[in-house]
Amino acid sequence: MNPTSSVLDTASAHLNRSSPKEAAAVLEGLSAKQKYLPSWLFYDTAGSRLFEEITRLPEYYLTAREHSIFSEHAKEMIASAAGLEKQMLSVVELGAGSASKTLVLLHALVASQGHAIFMPVDVSETALQWASKNVHDALPTIEVLPICSDITHEKPLKLPQEGRRLALYIGSSIGNFDPEEAVALLQWLRSQLQPADALLLGTDMVKDTTTLLAAYNDKAGITAAFNKNILTRLNRELGADFMLDEFNHRAIWNAAASRMEMHLDSKQNQTVRIPALDRSFQFKRGESIHTENSYKFTPEDIGEILLKSGFSLEKSWYDADRWFGVHLARVVDSVSMIDGNAEEAA
């Protein structure tokens, strides 16, 4: 057998299991001075399951706090989104995951108007299957139209034209983007909507460092497994030879940037081969791969981001400790019409 042919066949097989986008992102990220990998690579089947486990951890307060806000205020949120005209709402959710929290809002929506269209958008097919089943089982009058897509690709969403649309971007997923990227994403979302359509944006708020660090360094090690799973995916889909035991999970609070960061630190000097890229990458002891940012916000931050994105902030709801916030914003005809004023709710 020709050894060169064998290597090419192996690389071809791995490329068939991956996507050109994935290969390009990995090549760009691991070639950078500060090595990084985009966080959307977390969400293969195993990663999606691990993240669902994370949301149930006692240290990971985000999901429980946001769920409590929805449980208390869902009826008011739906009424506010529908407006004084009480128009029929359809719901599109970016990064829907399993839609477990969204069910609280959808129950309020069905109580208000009887039926609706729900369009979950997620990069993970597994998550979309969970979302579709969860919603169908709980609310059979909801028509579920899943969209498997990476929202950063800026593909048209092809939303229903009738009635009014409510976009959800919850779970503080907006915090995974740098501020400029967050504004660009919300500007794209605004372009998919029509004037008077609404957005519910969930954001994790700035708080004490101890609470933040615990949320990303859980005692059970689930977050560490989630972080390392990104390397497992590269081994499987790109033929990489990352040794997971030779990398440590590390989460830190970057106060200057107001964000939690996740890294994978190399325990020793090592070389990692990725046949599908026809490249090897050198790691020094202590060198990290930056895998995720999770920005934390102040109320002023939220107003500024929405203002720049073409939304008018109308109302915010918080949990009792103000650890988490959900914000209702409205699409306006022109950015110049936004006054930046908003009403707060406890």
DORO-549312 format. One record per residue (C-alpha): residue number from 0; residue in one letter; z, x negated, y. Coordinates in pm, 1 decimal, m for minus. Layout:
<rs>
{pos NUM code A zz Z xx X yy Y}
...
</rs>
This chain:
<rs>
{pos 0 code M zz 0.0 xx 0.0 yy 0.0}
{pos 1 code N zz m83.3 xx m121.5 yy 349.7}
{pos 2 code P zz 258.2 xx m171.8 yy 522.7}
{pos 3 code T zz 108.1 xx m104.3 yy 866.0}
{pos 4 code S zz m29.0 xx 225.5 yy 739.6}
{pos 5 code S zz 314.0 xx 312.9 yy 597.9}
{pos 6 code V zz 483.3 xx 254.6 yy 934.4}
{pos 7 code L zz 222.1 xx 462.2 yy 1113.7}
{pos 8 code D zz 256.9 xx 742.4 yy 859.9}
{pos 9 code T zz 634.7 xx 740.6 yy 908.2}
{pos 10 code A zz 602.8 xx 750.2 yy 1286.0}
{pos 11 code S zz 348.4 xx 1030.9 yy 1260.9}
{pos 12 code A zz 581.0 xx 1233.1 yy 1037.9}
{pos 13 code H zz 867.5 xx 1200.6 yy 1287.3}
{pos 14 code L zz 642.9 xx 1292.3 yy 1579.3}
{pos 15 code N zz 540.2 xx 1605.2 yy 1389.7}
{pos 16 code R zz 908.4 xx 1704.5 yy 1377.6}
{pos 17 code S zz 959.1 xx 1635.1 yy 1745.9}
{pos 18 code S zz 771.8 xx 1730.8 yy 2060.3}
{pos 19 code P zz 582.1 xx 1515.8 yy 2310.3}
{pos 20 code K zz 837.3 xx 1625.9 yy 2569.5}
{pos 21 code E zz 1125.5 xx 1506.8 yy 2352.0}
{pos 22 code A zz 962.9 xx 1169.9 yy 2281.8}
{pos 23 code A zz 879.8 xx 1117.1 yy 2649.0}
{pos 24 code A zz 1232.0 xx 1210.5 yy 2760.8}
{pos 25 code V zz 1395.2 xx 974.1 yy 2512.1}
{pos 26 code L zz 1163.1 xx 687.8 yy 2603.5}
{pos 27 code E zz 1227.8 xx 736.8 yy 2974.9}
{pos 28 code G zz 1602.9 xx 775.8 yy 2934.7}
{pos 29 code L zz 1668.0 xx 480.6 yy 2705.0}
{pos 30 code S zz 1440.8 xx 255.2 yy 2912.9}
{pos 31 code A zz 1643.8 xx 318.0 yy 3229.6}
{pos 32 code K zz 1893.3 xx 62.9 yy 3365.2}
{pos 33 code Q zz 2170.1 xx 317.0 yy 3301.1}
{pos 34 code K zz 2057.8 xx 460.0 yy 2969.4}
{pos 35 code Y zz 2069.1 xx 837.9 yy 2952.7}
{pos 36 code L zz 1952.9 xx 1132.6 yy 2744.2}
{pos 37 code P zz 1884.8 xx 1481.7 yy 2887.4}
{pos 38 code S zz 2152.9 xx 1732.1 yy 2792.0}
{pos 39 code W zz 1902.6 xx 1985.5 yy 2656.5}
{pos 40 code L zz 1869.9 xx 1756.3 yy 2354.0}
{pos 41 code F zz 2219.2 xx 1869.7 yy 2248.6}
{pos 42 code Y zz 2098.1 xx 2212.7 yy 2143.6}
{pos 43 code D zz 1940.5 xx 2188.2 yy 1801.8}
{pos 44 code T zz 2085.1 xx 2417.0 yy 1533.7}
{pos 45 code A zz 2387.1 xx 2195.9 yy 1466.9}
{pos 46 code G zz 2445.2 xx 2135.6 yy 1837.5}
{pos 47 code S zz 2436.4 xx 2506.1 yy 1917.7}
{pos 48 code R zz 2696.2 xx 2573.1 yy 1648.4}
{pos 49 code L zz 2918.8 xx 2293.6 yy 1770.7}
{pos 50 code F zz 2900.8 xx 2424.2 yy 2126.2}
{pos 51 code E zz 3005.4 xx 2768.9 yy 2006.4}
{pos 52 code E zz 3308.7 xx 2600.5 yy 1849.0}
{pos 53 code I zz 3381.8 xx 2423.1 yy 2176.7}
{pos 54 code T zz 3390.4 xx 2753.4 yy 2366.7}
{pos 55 code R zz 3674.7 xx 2868.1 yy 2140.5}
{pos 56 code L zz 3888.5 xx 2556.1 yy 2186.0}
{pos 57 code P zz 4220.0 xx 2600.2 yy 2373.1}
{pos 58 code E zz 4137.8 xx 2306.7 yy 2604.0}
{pos 59 code Y zz 3796.1 xx 2445.1 yy 2699.7}
{pos 60 code Y zz 3914.2 xx 2704.5 yy 2951.4}
{pos 61 code L zz 3570.3 xx 2779.6 yy 3101.5}
{pos 62 code T zz 3455.0 xx 3045.5 yy 2854.9}
{pos 63 code A zz 3784.7 xx 3233.6 yy 2840.2}
{pos 64 code R zz 3826.1 xx 3235.7 yy 3219.0}
{pos 65 code E zz 3472.2 xx 3358.4 yy 3279.8}
{pos 66 code H zz 3509.6 xx 3621.6 yy 3007.1}
{pos 67 code S zz 3826.6 xx 3749.7 yy 3173.2}
{pos 68 code I zz 3641.5 xx 3784.4 yy 3504.8}
{pos 69 code F zz 3363.8 xx 3985.5 yy 3339.7}
{pos 70 code S zz 3613.5 xx 4202.4 yy 3151.6}
{pos 71 code E zz 3789.3 xx 4295.1 yy 3473.9}
{pos 72 code H zz 3492.3 xx 4331.7 yy 3707.1}
{pos 73 code A zz 3181.2 xx 4409.0 yy 3495.8}
{pos 74 code K zz 3148.9 xx 4767.8 yy 3618.1}
{pos 75 code E zz 3169.2 xx 4656.6 yy 3980.8}
{pos 76 code M zz 2921.5 xx 4373.6 yy 3920.7}
{pos 77 code I zz 2663.6 xx 4608.2 yy 3768.3}
{pos 78 code A zz 2707.2 xx 4862.7 yy 4046.3}
{pos 79 code S zz 2671.4 xx 4593.2 yy 4311.2}
{pos 80 code A zz 2359.1 xx 4452.0 yy 4148.2}
{pos 81 code A zz 2198.6 xx 4798.0 yy 4126.9}
{pos 82 code G zz 2264.9 xx 4854.8 yy 4497.5}
{pos 83 code L zz 2319.1 xx 5175.1 yy 4689.8}
{pos 84 code E zz 1990.5 xx 5309.1 yy 4551.1}
{pos 85 code K zz 2135.7 xx 5275.7 yy 4197.3}
{pos 86 code Q zz 1805.7 xx 5144.7 yy 4064.8}
{pos 87 code M zz 1754.3 xx 5082.3 yy 3693.3}
{pos 88 code L zz 1838.3 xx 4722.9 yy 3605.5}
{pos 89 code S zz 1677.3 xx 4489.2 yy 3355.2}
{pos 90 code V zz 1865.0 xx 4168.2 yy 3275.6}
{pos 91 code V zz 1730.8 xx 3815.7 yy 3222.8}
{pos 92 code E zz 1975.8 xx 3543.6 yy 3122.3}
{pos 93 code L zz 1900.2 xx 3172.4 yy 3151.0}
{pos 94 code G zz 2064.1 xx 2959.1 yy 2882.8}
{pos 95 code A zz 2184.0 xx 3270.6 yy 2703.3}
{pos 96 code G zz 2340.8 xx 3102.7 yy 2400.9}
{pos 97 code S zz 2486.6 xx 3367.7 yy 2169.2}
{pos 98 code A zz 2528.4 xx 3613.9 yy 2461.6}
{pos 99 code S zz 2890.5 xx 3681.5 yy 2363.9}
{pos 100 code K zz 3012.8 xx 3701.4 yy 2725.8}
{pos 101 code T zz 2698.8 xx 3884.9 yy 2832.8}
{pos 102 code L zz 2790.1 xx 4174.4 yy 2603.1}
{pos 103 code V zz 3070.0 xx 4267.0 yy 2842.1}
{pos 104 code L zz 2817.3 xx 4312.4 yy 3123.1}
{pos 105 code L zz 2566.3 xx 4486.9 yy 2897.8}
{pos 106 code H zz 2829.8 xx 4739.5 yy 2787.9}
{pos 107 code A zz 2886.8 xx 4821.9 yy 3154.7}
{pos 108 code L zz 2511.3 xx 4842.2 yy 3208.5}
{pos 109 code V zz 2461.6 xx 5087.4 yy 2919.9}
{pos 110 code A zz 2752.9 xx 5297.8 yy 3046.4}
{pos 111 code S zz 2578.9 xx 5310.8 yy 3384.4}
{pos 112 code Q zz 2216.9 xx 5377.3 yy 3287.1}
{pos 113 code G zz 2199.8 xx 5438.0 yy 2910.8}
{pos 114 code H zz 1940.9 xx 5177.2 yy 2814.4}
{pos 115 code A zz 1789.2 xx 4858.2 yy 2948.1}
{pos 116 code I zz 1577.7 xx 4552.4 yy 2874.6}
{pos 117 code F zz 1761.8 xx 4225.4 yy 2807.8}
{pos 118 code M zz 1564.7 xx 3899.8 yy 2809.9}
{pos 119 code P zz 1769.8 xx 3602.0 yy 2684.9}
{pos 120 code V zz 1610.4 xx 3264.6 yy 2762.1}
{pos 121 code D zz 1724.5 xx 2958.9 yy 2568.2}
{pos 122 code V zz 1586.8 xx 2628.9 yy 2438.3}
{pos 123 code S zz 1755.5 xx 2692.4 yy 2101.9}
{pos 124 code E zz 1585.5 xx 2934.2 yy 1863.2}
{pos 125 code T zz 1911.5 xx 2954.9 yy 1667.9}
{pos 126 code A zz 2101.8 xx 3066.6 yy 1976.7}
{pos 127 code L zz 1836.8 xx 3329.0 yy 2052.6}
{pos 128 code Q zz 1866.2 xx 3467.1 yy 1700.4}
{pos 129 code W zz 2242.0 xx 3499.4 yy 1746.9}
{pos 130 code A zz 2198.4 xx 3660.3 yy 2087.6}
{pos 131 code S zz 1942.7 xx 3912.5 yy 1961.2}
{pos 132 code K zz 2159.0 xx 4010.5 yy 1663.5}
{pos 133 code N zz 2480.4 xx 4031.4 yy 1866.5}
{pos 134 code V zz 2324.8 xx 4255.9 yy 2129.4}
{pos 135 code H zz 2131.5 xx 4473.2 yy 1883.2}
{pos 136 code D zz 2438.7 xx 4527.6 yy 1663.9}
{pos 137 code A zz 2664.9 xx 4614.3 yy 1957.5}
{pos 138 code L zz 2419.3 xx 4801.8 yy 2179.2}
{pos 139 code P zz 2116.3 xx 4939.3 yy 1993.0}
{pos 140 code T zz 1983.3 xx 5109.2 yy 2308.2}
{pos 141 code I zz 1922.6 xx 4764.7 yy 2462.4}
{pos 142 code E zz 1570.6 xx 4630.9 yy 2406.1}
{pos 143 code V zz 1601.2 xx 4255.4 yy 2345.9}
{pos 144 code L zz 1301.9 xx 4039.0 yy 2435.8}
{pos 145 code P zz 1399.1 xx 3675.9 yy 2364.6}
{pos 146 code I zz 1217.9 xx 3383.0 yy 2527.8}
{pos 147 code C zz 1244.0 xx 3038.5 yy 2365.8}
{pos 148 code S zz 1188.9 xx 2800.9 yy 2653.9}
{pos 149 code D zz 1339.8 xx 2512.3 yy 2844.0}
{pos 150 code I zz 1393.5 xx 2663.7 yy 3187.4}
{pos 151 code T zz 1344.5 xx 2326.0 yy 3353.7}
{pos 152 code H zz 978.2 xx 2354.1 yy 3256.4}
{pos 153 code E zz 937.9 xx 2618.4 yy 3524.4}
{pos 154 code K zz 730.5 xx 2851.5 yy 3311.0}
{pos 155 code P zz 674.3 xx 3206.9 yy 3440.8}
{pos 156 code L zz 925.4 xx 3449.0 yy 3292.5}
{pos 157 code K zz 699.9 xx 3758.2 yy 3302.8}
{pos 158 code L zz 983.0 xx 3991.4 yy 3391.9}
{pos 159 code P zz 957.2 xx 4371.8 yy 3387.7}
{pos 160 code Q zz 805.7 xx 4508.1 yy 3708.9}
{pos 161 code E zz 985.8 xx 4841.6 yy 3705.3}
{pos 162 code G zz 1322.3 xx 4885.8 yy 3871.2}
{pos 163 code R zz 1542.2 xx 4598.3 yy 3979.5}
{pos 164 code R zz 1613.0 xx 4272.8 yy 3794.7}
{pos 165 code L zz 1949.8 xx 4105.0 yy 3748.1}
{pos 166 code A zz 1934.5 xx 3735.3 yy 3660.4}
{pos 167 code L zz 2232.1 xx 3573.2 yy 3489.7}
{pos 168 code Y zz 2305.9 xx 3204.1 yy 3496.4}
{pos 169 code I zz 2662.3 xx 3184.6 yy 3374.9}
{pos 170 code G zz 2890.3 xx 2943.9 yy 3190.2}
{pos 171 code S zz 2861.8 xx 2698.4 yy 3482.7}
{pos 172 code S zz 2534.9 xx 2576.0 yy 3330.3}
{pos 173 code I zz 2415.4 xx 2511.3 yy 3686.5}
{pos 174 code G zz 2671.3 xx 2229.6 yy 3686.0}
{pos 175 code N zz 2461.3 xx 2031.1 yy 3438.4}
{pos 176 code F zz 2209.9 xx 1960.8 yy 3714.6}
{pos 177 code D zz 2234.9 xx 1720.3 yy 4004.5}
{pos 178 code P zz 2263.1 xx 1912.9 yy 4335.1}
{pos 179 code E zz 1894.4 xx 1869.2 yy 4423.9}
{pos 180 code E zz 1789.2 xx 1973.8 yy 4074.1}
{pos 181 code A zz 2020.0 xx 2275.6 yy 4088.4}
{pos 182 code V zz 1858.1 xx 2392.3 yy 4411.8}
{pos 183 code A zz 1508.6 xx 2338.2 yy 4267.6}
{pos 184 code L zz 1598.9 xx 2541.1 yy 3957.5}
{pos 185 code L zz 1737.4 xx 2829.7 yy 4160.8}
{pos 186 code Q zz 1434.8 xx 2819.7 yy 4391.0}
{pos 187 code W zz 1214.6 xx 2853.3 yy 4082.4}
{pos 188 code L zz 1429.0 xx 3143.9 yy 3961.3}
{pos 189 code R zz 1401.3 xx 3310.1 yy 4302.0}
{pos 190 code S zz 1021.1 xx 3281.1 yy 4276.4}
{pos 191 code Q zz 1035.8 xx 3487.0 yy 3954.8}
{pos 192 code L zz 1229.0 xx 3765.7 yy 4122.3}
{pos 193 code Q zz 1152.8 xx 4018.3 yy 4392.5}
{pos 194 code P zz 1335.4 xx 4093.7 yy 4719.1}
{pos 195 code A zz 1665.7 xx 4275.5 yy 4654.9}
{pos 196 code D zz 1685.3 xx 4152.2 yy 4293.0}
{pos 197 code A zz 2023.8 xx 3999.5 yy 4215.1}
{pos 198 code L zz 2173.1 xx 3687.3 yy 4059.1}
{pos 199 code L zz 2511.6 xx 3643.6 yy 3891.7}
{pos 200 code L zz 2599.9 xx 3274.1 yy 3895.5}
{pos 201 code G zz 2899.9 xx 3139.4 yy 3703.8}
{pos 202 code T zz 3058.1 xx 2816.5 yy 3831.1}
{pos 203 code D zz 3347.5 xx 2597.8 yy 3726.8}
{pos 204 code M zz 3561.7 xx 2513.0 yy 4026.8}
{pos 205 code V zz 3727.4 xx 2184.8 yy 4130.4}
{pos 206 code K zz 4080.1 xx 2159.7 yy 3984.7}
{pos 207 code D zz 4337.1 xx 1906.5 yy 3866.8}
{pos 208 code T zz 4203.2 xx 1605.8 yy 3677.4}
{pos 209 code T zz 4431.9 xx 1652.5 yy 3375.3}
{pos 210 code T zz 4288.6 xx 1996.4 yy 3298.4}
{pos 211 code L zz 3931.4 xx 1872.7 yy 3341.7}
{pos 212 code L zz 3974.4 xx 1570.2 yy 3116.1}
{pos 213 code A zz 4136.2 xx 1776.3 yy 2840.7}
{pos 214 code A zz 3845.6 xx 2022.8 yy 2840.1}
{pos 215 code Y zz 3599.0 xx 1745.2 yy 2750.6}
{pos 216 code N zz 3829.4 xx 1541.2 yy 2524.1}
{pos 217 code D zz 3966.0 xx 1804.8 yy 2287.2}
{pos 218 code K zz 4220.9 xx 1700.8 yy 2025.6}
{pos 219 code A zz 4010.4 xx 1836.2 yy 1737.0}
{pos 220 code G zz 3720.7 xx 1605.2 yy 1826.2}
{pos 221 code I zz 3462.8 xx 1884.0 yy 1843.4}
{pos 222 code T zz 3326.9 xx 1768.1 yy 2179.1}
{pos 223 code A zz 3292.5 xx 1414.5 yy 2041.6}
{pos 224 code A zz 3097.0 xx 1550.1 yy 1743.8}
{pos 225 code F zz 2880.5 xx 1756.0 yy 1981.2}
{pos 226 code N zz 2808.4 xx 1447.8 yy 2191.0}
{pos 227 code K zz 2720.9 xx 1230.9 yy 1889.7}
{pos 228 code N zz 2500.7 xx 1504.0 yy 1741.6}
{pos 229 code I zz 2237.5 xx 1409.4 yy 1998.8}
{pos 230 code L zz 2201.4 xx 1078.0 yy 1812.3}
{pos 231 code T zz 2177.2 xx 1261.1 yy 1479.8}
{pos 232 code R zz 1890.5 xx 1460.9 yy 1624.2}
{pos 233 code L zz 1706.4 xx 1145.2 yy 1732.5}
{pos 234 code N zz 1757.3 xx 995.8 yy 1386.2}
{pos 235 code R zz 1611.1 xx 1306.6 yy 1224.7}
{pos 236 code E zz 1326.7 xx 1386.5 yy 1460.6}
{pos 237 code L zz 1222.8 xx 1044.5 yy 1588.6}
{pos 238 code G zz 1323.3 xx 828.4 yy 1292.3}
{pos 239 code A zz 1584.0 xx 640.1 yy 1495.6}
{pos 240 code D zz 1852.0 xx 436.9 yy 1318.4}
{pos 241 code F zz 2152.6 xx 507.7 yy 1540.4}
{pos 242 code M zz 2478.0 xx 441.6 yy 1351.4}
{pos 243 code L zz 2709.1 xx 713.4 yy 1479.7}
{pos 244 code D zz 3023.3 xx 518.8 yy 1391.7}
{pos 245 code E zz 2910.3 xx 242.0 yy 1628.4}
{pos 246 code F zz 2931.0 xx 471.8 yy 1933.8}
{pos 247 code N zz 3238.0 xx 623.8 yy 2100.0}
{pos 248 code H zz 3250.7 xx 954.0 yy 2287.6}
{pos 249 code R zz 3384.8 xx 910.5 yy 2641.4}
{pos 250 code A zz 3440.0 xx 1177.9 yy 2908.5}
{pos 251 code I zz 3545.7 xx 1083.0 yy 3261.9}
{pos 252 code W zz 3605.7 xx 1254.0 yy 3596.8}
{pos 253 code N zz 3380.9 xx 1113.6 yy 3869.1}
{pos 254 code A zz 3570.3 xx 1228.0 yy 4178.9}
{pos 255 code A zz 3315.7 xx 1086.2 yy 4423.9}
{pos 256 code A zz 3039.0 xx 1299.1 yy 4272.7}
{pos 257 code S zz 3269.5 xx 1593.9 yy 4184.1}
{pos 258 code R zz 3157.4 xx 1595.9 yy 3821.7}
{pos 259 code M zz 3270.4 xx 1539.3 yy 3466.8}
{pos 260 code E zz 3051.3 xx 1289.9 yy 3283.0}
{pos 261 code M zz 2997.3 xx 1243.4 yy 2910.5}
{pos 262 code H zz 2889.9 xx 909.2 yy 2769.7}
{pos 263 code L zz 2832.5 xx 745.1 yy 2432.4}
{pos 264 code D zz 2960.4 xx 387.0 yy 2444.2}
{pos 265 code S zz 2826.4 xx 116.8 yy 2215.7}
{pos 266 code K zz 3110.6 xx m51.5 yy 2024.0}
{pos 267 code Q zz 2919.4 xx m376.6 yy 1983.2}
{pos 268 code N zz 2598.1 xx m556.7 yy 2063.6}
{pos 269 code Q zz 2332.6 xx m381.9 yy 1859.1}
{pos 270 code T zz 1964.1 xx m294.8 yy 1831.1}
{pos 271 code V zz 1840.5 xx 57.8 yy 1765.1}
{pos 272 code R zz 1488.0 xx 115.2 yy 1637.0}
{pos 273 code I zz 1295.4 xx 436.0 yy 1708.3}
{pos 274 code P zz 973.8 xx 423.1 yy 1500.5}
{pos 275 code A zz 820.6 xx 733.4 yy 1656.9}
{pos 276 code L zz 828.6 xx 555.7 yy 1993.7}
{pos 277 code D zz 731.3 xx 220.1 yy 1841.7}
{pos 278 code R zz 1023.9 xx 73.4 yy 2034.2}
{pos 279 code S zz 1358.1 xx m95.1 yy 1983.6}
{pos 280 code F zz 1644.0 xx m67.8 yy 2233.4}
{pos 281 code Q zz 1916.0 xx m325.3 yy 2289.4}
{pos 282 code F zz 2276.1 xx m221.1 yy 2351.4}
{pos 283 code K zz 2548.6 xx m451.0 yy 2475.8}
{pos 284 code R zz 2907.8 xx m394.3 yy 2375.7}
{pos 285 code G zz 3050.7 xx m128.7 yy 2609.6}
{pos 286 code E zz 2708.6 xx m18.7 yy 2735.0}
{pos 287 code S zz 2678.2 xx 357.8 yy 2755.5}
{pos 288 code I zz 2424.4 xx 635.1 yy 2714.2}
{pos 289 code H zz 2496.4 xx 895.8 yy 2981.9}
{pos 290 code T zz 2447.0 xx 1230.9 yy 2805.9}
{pos 291 code E zz 2578.3 xx 1498.8 yy 3040.5}
{pos 292 code N zz 2703.9 xx 1581.5 yy 3386.9}
{pos 293 code S zz 2914.0 xx 1887.3 yy 3459.3}
{pos 294 code Y zz 2957.5 xx 1937.0 yy 3833.1}
{pos 295 code K zz 3261.8 xx 2122.3 yy 3963.2}
{pos 296 code F zz 3233.1 xx 2328.3 yy 4280.3}
{pos 297 code T zz 3414.1 xx 2447.7 yy 4588.5}
{pos 298 code P zz 3335.2 xx 2787.0 yy 4748.5}
{pos 299 code E zz 3154.8 xx 2598.2 yy 5024.2}
{pos 300 code D zz 2936.6 xx 2423.4 yy 4765.5}
{pos 301 code I zz 2830.1 xx 2758.0 yy 4619.0}
{pos 302 code G zz 2733.3 xx 2899.7 yy 4955.7}
{pos 303 code E zz 2529.4 xx 2591.5 yy 5039.7}
{pos 304 code I zz 2341.6 xx 2583.1 yy 4708.9}
{pos 305 code L zz 2251.2 xx 2951.9 yy 4730.7}
{pos 306 code L zz 2153.0 xx 2921.0 yy 5095.2}
{pos 307 code K zz 1910.1 xx 2639.0 yy 5017.1}
{pos 308 code S zz 1771.8 xx 2832.0 yy 4718.0}
{pos 309 code G zz 1676.1 xx 3149.8 yy 4901.3}
{pos 310 code F zz 1964.4 xx 3374.3 yy 4795.2}
{pos 311 code S zz 2216.1 xx 3560.1 yy 5007.1}
{pos 312 code L zz 2570.6 xx 3533.8 yy 4870.3}
{pos 313 code E zz 2733.0 xx 3878.3 yy 4868.2}
{pos 314 code K zz 3053.9 xx 3855.3 yy 4668.6}
{pos 315 code S zz 3260.0 xx 3619.6 yy 4451.1}
{pos 316 code W zz 3514.0 xx 3697.8 yy 4179.4}
{pos 317 code Y zz 3770.1 xx 3447.3 yy 4049.7}
{pos 318 code D zz 4034.7 xx 3431.2 yy 3778.0}
{pos 319 code A zz 4399.2 xx 3430.4 yy 3887.0}
{pos 320 code D zz 4413.6 xx 3050.0 yy 3919.1}
{pos 321 code R zz 4071.0 xx 3025.0 yy 4084.3}
{pos 322 code W zz 3959.9 xx 2787.2 yy 3810.7}
{pos 323 code F zz 3632.0 xx 2970.6 yy 3760.7}
{pos 324 code G zz 3410.4 xx 3185.7 yy 3980.4}
{pos 325 code V zz 3128.4 xx 3436.1 yy 3933.9}
{pos 326 code H zz 2909.4 xx 3494.5 yy 4237.9}
{pos 327 code L zz 2671.1 xx 3780.0 yy 4316.1}
{pos 328 code A zz 2373.9 xx 3677.4 yy 4529.4}
{pos 329 code R zz 2066.8 xx 3867.8 yy 4645.3}
{pos 330 code V zz 1706.1 xx 3759.3 yy 4680.2}
{pos 331 code V zz 1594.0 xx 3791.3 yy 5040.3}
{pos 332 code D zz 1248.1 xx 3803.9 yy 5193.8}
{pos 333 code S zz 1290.3 xx 3484.5 yy 5388.9}
{pos 334 code V zz 1533.4 xx 3195.2 yy 5379.1}
{pos 335 code S zz 1573.3 xx 3238.5 yy 5754.1}
{pos 336 code M zz 1732.2 xx 3579.9 yy 5692.4}
{pos 337 code I zz 2027.9 xx 3431.7 yy 5505.6}
{pos 338 code D zz 2347.1 xx 3426.1 yy 5708.8}
{pos 339 code G zz 2564.2 xx 3260.7 yy 5440.2}
{pos 340 code N zz 2843.1 xx 3516.8 yy 5471.4}
{pos 341 code A zz 3002.3 xx 3660.3 yy 5161.1}
{pos 342 code E zz 3293.0 xx 3876.8 yy 5054.5}
{pos 343 code E zz 3544.8 xx 3735.6 yy 4809.3}
{pos 344 code A zz 3727.3 xx 3921.4 yy 4535.9}
{pos 345 code A zz 4039.8 xx 3802.7 yy 4360.1}
</rs>
